[in-house]
């Protein structure tokens, strides 16, 4: 009896976790993605070649993963803008019957509407949960564009190094202390 009860509880917890995980994706969003996959059709060999566009491997703590997800969402926004920009423009070509193909017009219009919907969904998620990460990513991008060959930049960077070195060292010690406190607290529990 106890084993059966325990199995039922485990099954209930497992189903609850699975349900919560998928709760953020609406049926409309799933359907939109399925429809777009039909339009942007590639072979199964290409789709499942073992080289995903984005790695699903998380990198550590919540903060780091929030920054990573913010970057992924930002990239999806850029990708959807690019896809929208590269949709075929409605052309005045006539179908053999003398009129433009309504199926073609409708398909392109549906794709545009679907991409705009996904763009809005990603943008809303970014706006509501990832603004701070977006700012951080922008600053990281700005750092990567520093003109290292310029003498003025080199001199200024040398002058600023002591502050950044001390700050980086201090942050590392704060992180170690926080980790030690967590370990100590978990041992008491």
C-alpha positions in Angstrom: 0.0 0.0 0.0 2.8 2.4 0.9 4.7 1.6 -2.3 1.6 2.3 -4.4 0.9 5.5 -2.6 4.5 6.6 -3.0 4.4 5.7 -6.7 1.1 7.7 -7.2 2.6 10.7 -5.4 5.8 10.5 -7.5 3.7 10.3 -10.7 1.6 13.2 -9.6 4.7 15.3 -8.9 6.3 14.3 -12.2 3.1 15.2 -14.1 2.8 18.5 -12.3 6.4 19.5 -13.1 6.0 18.6 -16.7 2.7 20.6 -16.9 4.3 23.6 -15.3 7.3 23.5 -17.6 5.1 23.7 -20.7 2.6 26.2 -19.2 4.4 29.2 -20.7 3.8 28.1 -24.3 0.3 28.8 -25.4 -1.5 26.6 -27.9 -1.6 29.6 -30.3 2.2 29.9 -30.1 2.7 26.2 -30.7 0.4 26.3 -33.7 2.2 29.3 -35.1 5.6 27.6 -34.8 4.3 24.5 -36.4 2.9 26.5 -39.3 6.1 28.4 -39.8 8.1 25.2 -39.8 6.0 24.1 -42.8 6.9 27.3 -44.6 10.6 27.2 -43.6 10.8 23.5 -44.3 14.2 21.7 -44.3 15.1 18.1 -44.4 15.3 16.0 -41.3 19.0 15.4 -42.0 19.5 19.2 -41.8 17.2 19.7 -38.8 18.7 16.9 -36.7 22.4 17.2 -37.7 23.6 17.5 -34.0 24.4 21.2 -34.5 21.7 23.3 -32.8 21.5 27.1 -33.4 21.5 27.7 -29.7 23.0 25.4 -27.1 20.6 24.2 -24.4 23.4 23.7 -22.0 23.1 26.1 -19.1 26.2 27.7 -17.6 25.8 27.9 -13.9 23.9 30.1 -11.6 20.5 31.8 -12.2 22.1 35.2 -12.9 24.4 33.7 -15.6 21.6 31.8 -17.2 19.3 34.9 -17.2 22.0 36.8 -19.1 22.4 33.8 -21.5 18.6 33.6 -22.1 18.5 37.4 -22.5 21.1 37.0 -25.3 19.1 34.2 -26.9 15.9 36.2 -26.8 17.7 39.2 -28.3 19.0 37.0 -31.1 15.5 35.6 -31.8 14.3 39.2 -32.1 17.0 40.0 -34.7 16.3 36.7 -36.5 12.6 37.4 -36.8 13.3 40.9 -38.0 15.6 39.5 -40.6 13.0 36.9 -41.7 10.3 39.5 -42.0 12.6 41.7 -44.0 13.4 38.9 -46.4 9.9 37.7 -47.0 9.0 38.0 -50.7 7.2 41.2 -51.4 3.8 40.9 -53.0 4.5 41.1 -56.7 2.1 42.2 -59.4 2.7 39.0 -61.4 -0.4 37.4 -62.7 -1.2 33.7 -62.4 -2.0 31.9 -65.7 -5.7 32.6 -65.2 -5.0 36.3 -65.3 -5.2 37.0 -61.6 -2.6 36.9 -58.8 -2.6 33.6 -56.9 -4.7 34.1 -53.8 -2.9 31.1 -52.2 0.5 32.7 -52.6 -0.8 36.1 -51.2 -2.4 34.4 -48.3 0.6 32.2 -47.5 3.0 35.2 -47.4 0.5 37.2 -45.4 0.1 34.3 -42.9 3.9 34.0 -42.6 4.3 37.7 -42.0 1.5 37.7 -39.3 3.0 34.6 -37.7 6.5 36.1 -37.5 5.1 39.4 -36.2 3.2 37.4 -33.5 6.4 35.5 -32.4 8.4 38.7 -32.5 5.8 40.3 -30.2 5.8 37.3 -27.8 9.6 37.3 -27.5 9.7 41.1 -27.1 7.1 41.0 -24.4 9.0 38.3 -22.5 12.2 40.3 -22.8 10.6 43.5 -21.7 8.9 42.0 -18.7 11.7 39.7 -17.4 15.0 40.5 -19.2 15.6 44.2 -19.3 18.6 44.2 -16.9 20.1 41.4 -18.9 19.6 43.4 -22.2 21.5 46.3 -20.7 24.3 44.0 -19.6 24.5 42.4 -23.1 24.7 45.8 -24.7 27.5 46.8 -22.4 29.4 43.6 -23.2 28.9 44.2 -26.9 30.2 47.7 -26.5 33.3 46.3 -24.7 33.9 43.9 -27.6 34.0 46.9 -30.0 36.8 48.8 -28.2 39.4 49.9 -30.7 42.4 48.2 -29.2 44.8 49.5 -31.8 44.3 53.2 -30.8 47.0 54.6 -28.5 44.5 56.8 -26.6 42.4 53.7 -25.8 45.5 51.8 -24.7 46.7 54.6 -22.4 43.2 55.1 -20.9 42.8 51.4 -20.3 46.1 51.2 -18.5 45.0 54.1 -16.2 41.7 52.4 -15.4 43.1 48.9 -14.8 43.8 49.3 -11.1 40.1 50.1 -10.4 38.8 47.2 -12.5 41.3 44.8 -11.1 40.4 45.6 -7.5 36.7 45.5 -8.3 37.0 42.1 -10.1 39.0 40.7 -7.1 36.4 42.0 -4.7 33.5 40.5 -6.6 35.2 37.1 -6.6 35.7 37.2 -2.8 32.0 38.3 -2.3 31.0 35.3 -4.4 33.1 32.9 -2.3 31.7 34.3 0.9 28.2 34.0 -0.3 28.9 30.4 -1.4 30.4 29.5 2.0 27.4 31.0 3.8 25.0 28.8 1.6 27.0 25.7 2.3 27.1 26.4 6.0 23.3 27.1 6.0 22.6 23.9 4.1 24.7 21.8 6.6 22.5 23.1 9.5 19.3 22.2 7.7 
